[in-house]
Amino acid sequence: MNYITLKAFVNIKGATLNKKPYLSLEDAQCIISACYKFINKKNYPPVAVAVCDDGGHVIAVERAPDVPPVSANIAINKARTAALGRRDSRIYEEQINNGRQALLSAPDIAALMTGGVPIIFANTCVGAVGVSNLKPDQDEEVAKSGLDYFLANYSA
């Protein structure tokens, strides 16, 4: 696109930008808080929880003091994988375990394991939640508790 074309596009009167929902820092903190309330209710060990936006960029992450530092990175990557793929990170792990080894070379995807869930709001992926430090199904259960909290408390 040359400068003249760009200038013409910018000057179109009445043009509007598409609008889409997004997660705020406050939303991310509420999701993380809901995850921690859930693990306390279930008497699970402490975890690391990460929330990212639809592009896989971290909005907030929290790691309990007794959780190994690597778990924070894993939680971030699980959330990132779910956001970029627009699906539970578990699906990638299942595909790899069923022989689809090519997924191991997928660009920008670092946590091909259970525990990341996308946040679909108003038919749009607005981000994802990732959890690490429990058994895989428990990581996913905790992540889904944060997702469920968000969906129950916000309307389109």
C-alpha positions as CSV (number, residue, x, y, z in Angstrom):
1,M,0.0,0.0,0.0
2,N,1.5,3.3,-1.0
3,Y,1.2,6.6,1.0
4,I,-1.6,8.0,-1.3
5,T,-3.8,4.9,-0.8
6,L,-3.2,5.0,3.0
7,K,-4.1,8.7,3.2
8,A,-7.3,8.1,1.3
9,F,-8.2,5.3,3.6
10,V,-7.6,7.4,6.8
11,N,-9.7,10.3,5.5
12,I,-12.9,8.4,4.8
13,K,-15.6,10.1,6.7
14,G,-17.8,8.0,8.9
15,A,-15.4,5.1,9.0
16,T,-15.5,3.1,12.2
17,L,-13.2,0.5,13.6
18,N,-14.3,-2.9,14.5
19,K,-14.8,-3.3,18.3
20,K,-14.1,-6.4,20.2
21,P,-14.2,-7.4,23.9
22,Y,-11.0,-7.6,25.8
23,L,-9.7,-8.6,29.2
24,S,-8.6,-5.9,31.6
25,L,-6.0,-6.3,34.3
26,E,-8.9,-6.3,36.9
27,D,-10.6,-9.1,34.9
28,A,-7.4,-11.1,34.9
29,Q,-6.9,-10.6,38.7
30,C,-10.5,-11.7,39.4
31,I,-10.0,-14.9,37.3
32,I,-6.8,-15.7,39.2
33,S,-8.5,-15.0,42.5
34,A,-11.3,-17.4,41.5
35,C,-8.8,-20.1,40.7
36,Y,-7.2,-19.7,44.1
37,K,-10.6,-19.8,45.9
38,F,-11.3,-23.0,44.0
39,I,-8.0,-24.7,45.0
40,N,-8.6,-23.7,48.6
41,K,-12.1,-25.2,48.5
42,K,-10.8,-28.5,47.0
43,N,-7.8,-28.5,49.3
44,Y,-5.4,-28.7,46.4
45,P,-1.8,-27.8,46.7
46,P,-0.8,-24.3,45.7
47,V,-0.4,-23.4,42.0
48,A,0.8,-20.9,39.5
49,V,-2.0,-19.2,37.4
50,A,-1.5,-17.0,34.4
51,V,-4.1,-15.1,32.3
52,C,-3.2,-13.8,28.9
53,D,-4.9,-11.8,26.2
54,D,-6.1,-13.2,22.8
55,G,-2.6,-12.7,21.3
56,G,-0.9,-14.7,24.1
57,H,0.5,-11.7,25.9
58,V,0.5,-12.0,29.7
59,I,-1.9,-9.8,31.6
60,A,-1.3,-11.2,35.0
61,V,0.4,-14.2,36.7
62,E,0.5,-15.3,40.3
63,R,2.7,-18.0,41.8
64,A,2.2,-19.2,45.4
65,P,5.4,-19.1,47.4
66,D,5.7,-22.8,47.7
67,V,5.3,-23.4,43.9
68,P,8.5,-23.9,41.9
69,P,9.4,-20.9,39.7
70,V,9.2,-23.1,36.6
71,S,5.5,-23.6,37.2
72,A,4.9,-19.9,36.5
73,N,6.5,-20.2,33.1
74,I,4.5,-23.4,32.4
75,A,1.2,-21.7,33.4
76,I,2.0,-18.7,31.1
77,N,2.8,-21.0,28.2
78,K,-0.3,-23.1,28.7
79,A,-2.4,-19.9,28.7
80,R,-0.6,-18.7,25.6
81,T,-1.1,-22.0,23.8
82,A,-4.8,-22.0,24.5
83,A,-5.2,-18.4,23.4
84,L,-3.3,-18.7,20.2
85,G,-4.9,-22.0,19.3
86,R,-8.4,-21.0,20.5
87,R,-8.8,-24.4,22.1
88,D,-7.9,-26.2,25.3
89,S,-4.1,-26.9,25.5
90,R,-5.1,-30.5,26.4
91,I,-6.0,-31.1,22.7
92,Y,-2.4,-30.6,21.6
93,E,-1.1,-33.1,24.3
94,E,-3.7,-35.7,23.2
95,Q,-2.8,-35.2,19.5
96,I,1.0,-35.6,20.3
97,N,0.3,-38.7,22.4
98,N,-1.7,-40.2,19.5
99,G,1.3,-39.8,17.2
100,R,1.1,-36.3,15.7
101,Q,4.7,-35.5,16.5
102,A,4.8,-32.6,14.1
103,L,3.0,-30.5,16.6
104,L,6.2,-30.4,18.6
105,S,7.6,-28.1,16.0
106,A,4.6,-25.7,16.0
107,P,5.8,-22.1,16.1
108,D,5.0,-19.9,19.2
109,I,3.5,-22.8,21.1
110,A,5.6,-23.9,24.1
111,A,3.2,-25.8,26.4
112,L,1.5,-28.6,24.6
113,M,0.1,-30.0,27.8
114,T,-3.2,-30.0,29.7
115,G,-4.0,-27.0,31.9
116,G,-4.7,-24.1,29.5
117,V,-8.3,-23.0,28.5
118,P,-9.3,-20.2,26.2
119,I,-11.8,-17.6,27.3
120,I,-14.4,-17.3,24.6
121,F,-16.7,-14.3,25.3
122,A,-19.3,-12.9,22.9
123,N,-18.1,-15.5,20.3
124,T,-14.6,-14.0,20.5
125,C,-11.5,-15.4,22.1
126,V,-10.4,-12.7,24.6
127,G,-7.6,-14.6,26.2
128,A,-6.9,-17.7,28.2
129,V,-6.1,-19.1,31.6
130,G,-3.2,-21.5,32.4
131,V,-2.5,-23.4,35.6
132,S,0.5,-25.4,36.6
133,N,1.7,-27.5,39.6
134,L,-1.0,-30.1,40.0
135,K,-1.9,-33.2,38.1
136,P,-2.9,-32.4,34.5
137,D,-6.6,-32.9,35.0
138,Q,-6.5,-30.8,38.1
139,D,-4.6,-28.0,36.4
140,E,-7.4,-27.9,33.8
141,E,-10.1,-28.1,36.4
142,V,-8.6,-25.1,38.2
143,A,-8.3,-23.1,34.9
144,K,-11.9,-23.9,34.1
145,S,-13.0,-22.6,37.5
146,G,-11.5,-19.2,36.6
147,L,-13.1,-19.4,33.2
148,D,-16.5,-20.3,34.7
149,Y,-16.2,-17.4,37.2
150,F,-15.5,-15.0,34.4
151,L,-18.4,-16.2,32.2
152,A,-20.8,-16.2,35.2
153,N,-20.0,-12.6,36.1
154,Y,-19.8,-10.9,32.8
155,S,-22.4,-10.6,30.0
156,A,-22.0,-9.7,26.4
